[in-house]
Amino acid sequence: MPHPISQTIYQALADIELVDPHTHINPHAPASKSLADLLGYHYYTELAHSAGMPKDQIEDDSIGPDELVARLVEGLWPIENTVQYRWFIEICRKLFDVDCRTIDSENLETITAAAADKFASPNWADTVLSRSNVRAVFLTNDFDDDLQGFDTAKYIPCLRTDDLVFHLAKPETRQRLTDCSGIELTGSLDSLRSALKQRFEHFTASGAKACAISLPPTFEPQQVSDGRAETAWESVLRQGILADDSHHTALSRFVFWTLAELCDEFGLPFDLMIGVNRGVYESGVFQGQDLYDSRVSLIQYKALFNAFPKVTFPVSVLASVTNQELVSYAWIFPNVVTNGHWWYSNTPSFIARDAMARLEAIPQTKQIGYYSDAYKLEFVWPKFDMYRQVLSNLLAEHFVGFLGWSEEQAIALGHRVLRGNVEDIFNIESTGDGELDPRPTDDELTAVGRPDVVIGDRNDPPDAASVASELDAEPLDVGDLTGSEDETSTNIRPLGGDSQFVADDSDLRLKNDPRTGEPTLPVDEDETDKPS
């Protein structure tokens, strides 16, 4: 049974406007246009296939969107127990306004009609963001993306570098790099370095906030000498994918290390998503072939973490079994940050265990609580809500129930891992979540038609003579201030205490309040104890 205050904490977390630090959203088509866009998500196709639906009934080119939806709905009943199924039901309830517990042939028409009505509404993508309480999402941009035609404050660019590190042996990859950078790739390493740097210049000029890569379990970053890298580069240029494996490995390590150097130079975090083994199930559906590999160890990244102390590395691991190692690295290395709950670790039971291990062992400023990894905006809400529910229970049961924290402390920790760290680590300007901006700009003051407050030099306080010179020559007539309290009078009366006040220099000298730091007039300590 959840802790009694978990719902209070959950509601406070749900009120936080989010920035999703990792998605695969296409900014030119961020939201769905049909149910096929949602049920075609690889989680549903791979689970339906795993439950017995043949691959050719899912991926045949002759299958239209409506037919695909009908087939998948018929094949989804075995996965009603899964959290992925619950994501879709939550989308129906939250975004389509359909109160349902399942999707089947009996209510499919109702859900389809409601969804179609929403998809056709103006600015559906913005509606999804608003109803999901999401301010912005990070993208996954190919290195040759021109980053044009979308709002980069709402859809934040992120330079994805897998092709650069692992596929430069392909002529088409090298041509893409030449075309987008304007730099001809010769046998010289300088040309390669220049092309890579140009990509960082392009991305950062367009508001990119991170560089990212997905890494296989066998990869081990190492610095490669220029001589060895040049030999590998020349071999790859001559032989392409037929070059010796040792040259492929050396070139991958050189490019990866160069990317880390550029992250250092341009001040970008380098997201590392470690441990995926591609193509394990060769007959699987699209994106349903890859699995985690427990042979990976973060000791492979020892040289990288030591060599770049100023680069922040948000690290994601695929398996809960690797989480303890990640916790220990984030515990020790100042530049290693835990990042979300990725893929096969993205279910409530694994999230609860992994998140609790992080919360009780790692500085709270070094944890990025969650990212959706979504391909369509509609999935951001149910995925984050799953995490919020787990997090609110952990905060309530452990931090409030066991440690005796206040609700406010627990909520502040939740805000830190859900939103605050995303802003700090990725250098995103905070909106303040409704808090007063302490330093309004001139434009803001002009817009509201109010003058700014000018604070004088605290080191040059006014003296009694200068204050006296500002007094009106004609004193204010306030009537009889010393009359009897029984008399009915409209005259101004003193509130109590001294009958008169005579200012001297010491009375007018401001002092900083030790609790708030604000300049205040000195108060006699004895006076503060008197009843008002």
PAKOLPA-337658 format. One line per field, with one value per residue (C-alpha): residue number from 0; residue in three letters; chain; x, y, z. Coordinates in steps of 0.2 Angstrom, whole numbers. Last residue first. Example, Ala and Ser with C-alpha at 12.3 -4.5 7.8 and 13.67 -1.06 7.14 Angstrom:
BEGIN
num = [1/0] $
residu = [SER/ALA] $
chaine = [A/A] $
x = [68/62] $
y = [-5/-22] $
z = [36/39] $
***
This chain:
BEGIN
num = [531/530/529/528/527/526/525/524/523/522/521/520/519/518/517/516/515/514/513/512/511/510/509/508/507/506/505/504/503/502/501/500/499/498/497/496/495/494/493/492/491/490/489/488/487/486/485/484/483/482/481/480/479/478/477/476/475/474/473/472/471/470/469/468/467/466/465/464/463/462/461/460/459/458/457/456/455/454/453/452/451/450/449/448/447/446/445/444/443/442/441/440/439/438/437/436/435/434/433/432/431/430/429/428/427/426/425/424/423/422/421/420/419/418/417/416/415/414/413/412/411/410/409/408/407/406/405/404/403/402/401/400/399/398/397/396/395/394/393/392/391/390/389/388/387/386/385/384/383/382/381/380/379/378/377/376/375/374/373/372/371/370/369/368/367/366/365/364/363/362/361/360/359/358/357/356/355/354/353/352/351/350/349/348/347/346/345/344/343/342/341/340/339/338/337/336/335/334/333/332/331/330/329/328/327/326/325/324/323/322/321/320/319/318/317/316/315/314/313/312/311/310/309/308/307/306/305/304/303/302/301/300/299/298/297/296/295/294/293/292/291/290/289/288/287/286/285/284/283/282/281/280/279/278/277/276/275/274/273/272/271/270/269/268/267/266/265/264/263/262/261/260/259/258/257/256/255/254/253/252/251/250/249/248/247/246/245/244/243/242/241/240/239/238/237/236/235/234/233/232/231/230/229/228/227/226/225/224/223/222/221/220/219/218/217/216/215/214/213/212/211/210/209/208/207/206/205/204/203/202/201/200/199/198/197/196/195/194/193/192/191/190/189/188/187/186/185/184/183/182/181/180/179/178/177/176/175/174/173/172/171/170/169/168/167/166/165/164/163/162/161/160/159/158/157/156/155/154/153/152/151/150/149/148/147/146/145/144/143/142/141/140/139/138/137/136/135/134/133/132/131/130/129/128/127/126/125/124/123/122/121/120/119/118/117/116/115/114/113/112/111/110/109/108/107/106/105/104/103/102/101/100/99/98/97/96/95/94/93/92/91/90/89/88/87/86/85/84/83/82/81/80/79/78/77/76/75/74/73/72/71/70/69/68/67/66/65/64/63/62/61/60/59/58/57/56/55/54/53/52/51/50/49/48/47/46/45/44/43/42/41/40/39/38/37/36/35/34/33/32/31/30/29/28/27/26/25/24/23/22/21/20/19/18/17/16/15/14/13/12/11/10/9/8/7/6/5/4/3/2/1/0] $
residu = [SER/PRO/LYS/ASP/THR/GLU/ASP/GLU/ASP/VAL/PRO/LEU/THR/PRO/GLU/GLY/THR/ARG/PRO/ASP/ASN/LYS/LEU/ARG/LEU/ASP/SER/ASP/ASP/ALA/VAL/PHE/GLN/SER/ASP/GLY/GLY/LEU/PRO/ARG/ILE/ASN/THR/SER/THR/GLU/ASP/GLU/SER/GLY/THR/LEU/ASP/GLY/VAL/ASP/LEU/PRO/GLU/ALA/ASP/LEU/GLU/SER/ALA/VAL/SER/ALA/ALA/ASP/PRO/PRO/ASP/ASN/ARG/ASP/GLY/ILE/VAL/VAL/ASP/PRO/ARG/GLY/VAL/ALA/THR/LEU/GLU/ASP/ASP/THR/PRO/ARG/PRO/ASP/LEU/GLU/GLY/ASP/GLY/THR/SER/GLU/ILE/ASN/PHE/ILE/ASP/GLU/VAL/ASN/GLY/ARG/LEU/VAL/ARG/HIS/GLY/LEU/ALA/ILE/ALA/GLN/GLU/GLU/SER/TRP/GLY/LEU/PHE/GLY/VAL/PHE/HIS/GLU/ALA/LEU/LEU/ASN/SER/LEU/VAL/GLN/ARG/TYR/MET/ASP/PHE/LYS/PRO/TRP/VAL/PHE/GLU/LEU/LYS/TYR/ALA/ASP/SER/TYR/TYR/GLY/ILE/GLN/LYS/THR/GLN/PRO/ILE/ALA/GLU/LEU/ARG/ALA/MET/ALA/ASP/ARG/ALA/ILE/PHE/SER/PRO/THR/ASN/SER/TYR/TRP/TRP/HIS/GLY/ASN/THR/VAL/VAL/ASN/PRO/PHE/ILE/TRP/ALA/TYR/SER/VAL/LEU/GLU/GLN/ASN/THR/VAL/SER/ALA/LEU/VAL/SER/VAL/PRO/PHE/THR/VAL/LYS/PRO/PHE/ALA/ASN/PHE/LEU/ALA/LYS/TYR/GLN/ILE/LEU/SER/VAL/ARG/SER/ASP/TYR/LEU/ASP/GLN/GLY/GLN/PHE/VAL/GLY/SER/GLU/TYR/VAL/GLY/ARG/ASN/VAL/GLY/ILE/MET/LEU/ASP/PHE/PRO/LEU/GLY/PHE/GLU/ASP/CYS/LEU/GLU/ALA/LEU/THR/TRP/PHE/VAL/PHE/ARG/SER/LEU/ALA/THR/HIS/HIS/SER/ASP/ASP/ALA/LEU/ILE/GLY/GLN/ARG/LEU/VAL/SER/GLU/TRP/ALA/THR/GLU/ALA/ARG/GLY/ASP/SER/VAL/GLN/GLN/PRO/GLU/PHE/THR/PRO/PRO/LEU/SER/ILE/ALA/CYS/ALA/LYS/ALA/GLY/SER/ALA/THR/PHE/HIS/GLU/PHE/ARG/GLN/LYS/LEU/ALA/SER/ARG/LEU/SER/ASP/LEU/SER/GLY/THR/LEU/GLU/ILE/GLY/SER/CYS/ASP/THR/LEU/ARG/GLN/ARG/THR/GLU/PRO/LYS/ALA/LEU/HIS/PHE/VAL/LEU/ASP/ASP/THR/ARG/LEU/CYS/PRO/ILE/TYR/LYS/ALA/THR/ASP/PHE/GLY/GLN/LEU/ASP/ASP/ASP/PHE/ASP/ASN/THR/LEU/PHE/VAL/ALA/ARG/VAL/ASN/SER/ARG/SER/LEU/VAL/THR/ASP/ALA/TRP/ASN/PRO/SER/ALA/PHE/LYS/ASP/ALA/ALA/ALA/ALA/THR/ILE/THR/GLU/LEU/ASN/GLU/SER/ASP/ILE/THR/ARG/CYS/ASP/VAL/ASP/PHE/LEU/LYS/ARG/CYS/ILE/GLU/ILE/PHE/TRP/ARG/TYR/GLN/VAL/THR/ASN/GLU/ILE/PRO/TRP/LEU/GLY/GLU/VAL/LEU/ARG/ALA/VAL/LEU/GLU/ASP/PRO/GLY/ILE/SER/ASP/ASP/GLU/ILE/GLN/ASP/LYS/PRO/MET/GLY/ALA/SER/HIS/ALA/LEU/GLU/THR/TYR/TYR/HIS/TYR/GLY/LEU/LEU/ASP/ALA/LEU/SER/LYS/SER/ALA/PRO/ALA/HIS/PRO/ASN/ILE/HIS/THR/HIS/PRO/ASP/VAL/LEU/GLU/ILE/ASP/ALA/LEU/ALA/GLN/TYR/ILE/THR/GLN/SER/ILE/PRO/HIS/PRO/MET] $
chaine = [A/A/A/A/A/A/A/A/A/A/A/A/A/A/A/A/A/A/A/A/A/A/A/A/A/A/A/A/A/A/A/A/A/A/A/A/A/A/A/A/A/A/A/A/A/A/A/A/A/A/A/A/A/A/A/A/A/A/A/A/A/A/A/A/A/A/A/A/A/A/A/A/A/A/A/A/A/A/A/A/A/A/A/A/A/A/A/A/A/A/A/A/A/A/A/A/A/A/A/A/A/A/A/A/A/A/A/A/A/A/A/A/A/A/A/A/A/A/A/A/A/A/A/A/A/A/A/A/A/A/A/A/A/A/A/A/A/A/A/A/A/A/A/A/A/A/A/A/A/A/A/A/A/A/A/A/A/A/A/A/A/A/A/A/A/A/A/A/A/A/A/A/A/A/A/A/A/A/A/A/A/A/A/A/A/A/A/A/A/A/A/A/A/A/A/A/A/A/A/A/A/A/A/A/A/A/A/A/A/A/A/A/A/A/A/A/A/A/A/A/A/A/A/A/A/A/A/A/A/A/A/A/A/A/A/A/A/A/A/A/A/A/A/A/A/A/A/A/A/A/A/A/A/A/A/A/A/A/A/A/A/A/A/A/A/A/A/A/A/A/A/A/A/A/A/A/A/A/A/A/A/A/A/A/A/A/A/A/A/A/A/A/A/A/A/A/A/A/A/A/A/A/A/A/A/A/A/A/A/A/A/A/A/A/A/A/A/A/A/A/A/A/A/A/A/A/A/A/A/A/A/A/A/A/A/A/A/A/A/A/A/A/A/A/A/A/A/A/A/A/A/A/A/A/A/A/A/A/A/A/A/A/A/A/A/A/A/A/A/A/A/A/A/A/A/A/A/A/A/A/A/A/A/A/A/A/A/A/A/A/A/A/A/A/A/A/A/A/A/A/A/A/A/A/A/A/A/A/A/A/A/A/A/A/A/A/A/A/A/A/A/A/A/A/A/A/A/A/A/A/A/A/A/A/A/A/A/A/A/A/A/A/A/A/A/A/A/A/A/A/A/A/A/A/A/A/A/A/A/A/A/A/A/A/A/A/A/A/A/A/A/A/A/A/A/A/A/A/A/A/A/A/A/A/A/A/A/A/A/A/A/A/A/A/A/A/A/A/A/A/A/A/A/A/A/A/A/A/A/A/A/A/A/A/A/A/A/A/A/A/A/A/A/A/A/A/A/A/A/A/A/A] $
x = [15/23/41/55/60/62/76/86/86/83/95/88/88/99/94/106/92/97/111/101/113/114/108/114/100/99/118/117/104/85/74/58/44/31/40/31/13/4/4/-13/-19/-34/-52/-56/-68/-60/-58/-40/-36/-27/-9/-9/-19/-21/-10/-6/9/24/26/45/43/58/72/85/82/87/103/107/104/117/113/122/137/143/125/127/109/96/86/69/63/49/33/25/22/31/44/49/51/61/73/76/68/80/72/61/46/43/31/41/57/58/76/88/95/113/112/118/109/92/91/97/82/69/65/80/79/60/59/72/62/46/55/60/43/35/46/60/58/71/59/42/47/63/59/41/36/51/51/32/33/47/37/22/33/42/25/19/35/31/12/15/30/21/10/25/30/46/49/65/55/69/71/79/95/105/121/114/106/124/124/120/102/94/104/100/82/81/88/76/61/65/67/50/42/48/61/77/75/74/84/81/87/104/116/130/149/160/163/169/167/148/144/156/148/130/135/142/126/116/124/112/98/102/103/114/113/127/127/145/150/166/178/187/191/205/200/182/189/203/191/178/181/180/162/159/149/148/130/124/108/96/93/81/64/69/60/53/64/71/90/86/103/104/112/120/116/128/131/121/134/128/142/139/143/155/162/180/177/163/176/189/176/172/190/191/176/184/201/193/182/198/208/194/191/210/211/196/206/198/184/172/181/197/207/199/198/217/221/211/219/237/232/225/241/252/240/241/225/217/206/188/183/169/164/147/141/139/124/130/126/132/122/113/111/105/108/125/129/125/134/150/150/148/162/173/170/174/190/196/193/203/217/218/225/220/207/190/184/176/159/153/136/142/159/150/137/150/160/144/140/157/155/171/165/152/156/161/153/138/135/137/120/121/106/94/81/63/54/69/74/58/57/61/80/92/102/104/121/126/109/98/91/80/78/60/53/40/31/15/8/-8/3/14/0/-9/7/7/-11/-9/-26/-37/-36/-26/-39/-54/-44/-41/-59/-65/-51/-55/-74/-71/-58/-71/-78/-63/-51/-43/-43/-47/-56/-62/-59/-53/-40/-26/-27/-38/-32/-14/-16/-22/-7/5/-4/0/19/17/12/-2/-13/1/-8/-23/-12/-15/-32/-27/-12/-22/-34/-21/-11/-27/-30/-12/-11/-3/4/22/21/28/16/7/24/32/20/10/15/17/34/27/14/28/39/26/19/36/42/29/17/3/6/9/-4/-17/-16/-7/4/14/31/31/44/52/54/55/68/68/81/82/63/60/46/34/32/14/15/29/17/3/15/20/2/-2/13/7/-2/12/7/0] $
y = [218/208/214/201/211/227/219/215/233/233/240/246/233/228/211/196/185/177/189/204/216/233/250/265/277/274/277/294/301/301/308/298/303/296/280/264/262/263/282/290/299/309/303/304/296/299/284/283/300/312/312/312/328/332/325/342/338/350/364/365/347/336/332/343/333/317/325/331/314/305/295/279/277/259/253/262/265/253/259/250/249/259/251/251/233/231/245/235/219/228/235/217/211/205/195/185/180/162/154/138/148/148/141/144/127/124/105/100/114/114/95/95/106/96/79/76/92/93/76/82/98/87/77/92/100/84/85/72/59/47/32/39/55/50/31/29/46/49/32/32/49/42/27/37/51/37/30/48/51/37/41/59/58/45/57/67/53/44/44/41/47/54/52/56/65/63/72/86/74/68/49/35/35/42/32/15/21/25/8/-2/8/9/-9/-13/1/-4/6/-5/-14/3/16/22/40/47/45/58/55/71/71/53/43/41/43/28/18/21/16/0/-3/1/-13/-27/-15/-17/-4/8/27/39/58/62/80/86/96/81/74/62/53/49/44/33/24/20/2/1/5/-14/-23/-42/-40/-37/-28/-33/-27/-36/-27/-11/-17/-34/-49/-62/-58/-58/-51/-38/-24/-27/-12/-8/10/26/40/58/70/86/102/115/119/115/100/93/95/85/71/71/69/54/46/50/42/27/24/26/13/1/2/0/-15/-23/-23/-12/-20/-7/6/0/16/29/16/12/31/34/19/25/42/36/27/42/54/43/35/40/26/23/4/-3/-21/-17/-7/12/24/41/59/77/90/107/111/129/132/140/125/113/122/125/107/101/112/104/87/93/102/86/76/88/89/70/71/58/70/74/89/102/110/103/96/89/82/74/67/61/52/43/38/31/19/18/32/21/18/35/47/36/35/54/61/80/86/99/106/105/119/132/125/130/121/124/122/111/107/89/82/75/66/74/65/78/85/90/106/114/98/99/84/94/108/97/87/103/110/94/96/113/114/98/84/72/76/71/56/50/51/42/28/26/24/12/2/0/-18/-24/-22/-8/-10/0/14/32/41/59/57/65/58/43/36/41/32/16/17/18/4/-8/-3/-7/-25/-35/-32/-40/-56/-45/-36/-47/-42/-24/-26/-33/-19/-6/-13/-14/5/10/0/-17/-20/-17/-32/-27/-33/-49/-53/-54/-67/-63/-75/-66/-61/-53/-43/-38/-32/-23/-15/-9/-4/10/5/6/25/30/17/26/41/57/56/71/78/79/92/91/72/66/53/58/63/77/79/97/96/108/103/101/82/82/91/79/64/72/73/56/49/56/41/29/17/0] $
z = [101/115/119/115/99/109/119/104/98/80/67/51/37/22/16/19/24/41/46/42/34/43/37/46/50/68/70/62/73/72/86/88/99/111/113/114/107/90/91/87/71/75/71/89/102/119/130/125/132/121/118/99/97/79/65/57/45/48/35/30/23/28/15/24/40/31/25/42/50/39/23/21/9/10/5/-11/-18/-23/-38/-39/-57/-64/-69/-86/-88/-105/-100/-85/-95/-109/-95/-89/-73/-59/-45/-57/-47/-46/-58/-62/-63/-82/-80/-94/-100/-97/-100/-82/-73/-82/-82/-64/-59/-68/-62/-51/-42/-42/-33/-20/-17/-15/-2/7/7/13/28/30/44/37/36/32/23/14/12/10/3/-8/-15/-18/-27/-37/-43/-48/-56/-67/-73/-76/-86/-98/-99/-103/-116/-126/-135/-141/-154/-155/-136/-127/-111/-101/-82/-66/-71/-56/-51/-41/-28/-23/-26/-13/-7/-22/-34/-26/-25/-43/-48/-37/-41/-60/-61/-54/-63/-81/-91/-87/-104/-113/-103/-85/-84/-84/-69/-70/-71/-71/-52/-53/-36/-33/-51/-54/-40/-46/-63/-56/-46/-62/-72/-66/-70/-88/-102/-95/-97/-93/-92/-95/-90/-98/-87/-80/-98/-97/-81/-87/-104/-97/-86/-99/-101/-82/-85/-89/-103/-102/-97/-115/-118/-132/-150/-162/-160/-168/-184/-181/-176/-187/-182/-164/-158/-171/-160/-143/-132/-118/-115/-119/-117/-117/-119/-110/-121/-116/-134/-131/-119/-130/-144/-135/-132/-151/-154/-143/-152/-169/-163/-155/-171/-182/-171/-171/-190/-193/-182/-191/-207/-221/-232/-226/-235/-244/-249/-237/-223/-225/-225/-209/-200/-205/-199/-183/-179/-182/-174/-158/-152/-135/-129/-128/-126/-136/-134/-125/-140/-138/-142/-144/-138/-140/-129/-128/-146/-149/-167/-165/-155/-169/-183/-173/-167/-185/-190/-177/-185/-202/-196/-187/-203/-213/-201/-201/-218/-231/-238/-233/-242/-230/-234/-217/-223/-240/-234/-219/-230/-242/-228/-223/-241/-243/-228/-218/-208/-200/-181/-174/-186/-188/-170/-167/-162/-160/-149/-155/-143/-149/-139/-139/-156/-164/-181/-199/-200/-190/-206/-200/-206/-189/-187/-174/-158/-151/-133/-128/-122/-110/-105/-95/-104/-108/-114/-124/-132/-136/-145/-155/-160/-166/-175/-172/-184/-173/-159/-170/-177/-159/-154/-169/-167/-149/-152/-167/-156/-142/-146/-156/-141/-131/-113/-97/-106/-102/-119/-117/-132/-122/-104/-106/-123/-119/-102/-111/-123/-108/-99/-113/-111/-93/-96/-90/-106/-116/-121/-127/-140/-155/-160/-157/-168/-183/-182/-181/-195/-206/-202/-207/-223/-225/-242/-236/-225/-208/-195/-202/-210/-192/-186/-171/-157/-141/-145/-161/-152/-140/-154/-163/-147/-140/-158/-159/-173/-160/-159/-177/-182/-171/-184/-186/-171/-164/-168/-187/-192/-175/-177/-159/-155/-137/-123/-110/-108/-101/-89/-81/-63/-57/-58/-45/-33/-37/-34/-17/-11/-18/-9/8/14/9/-5/0] $
***
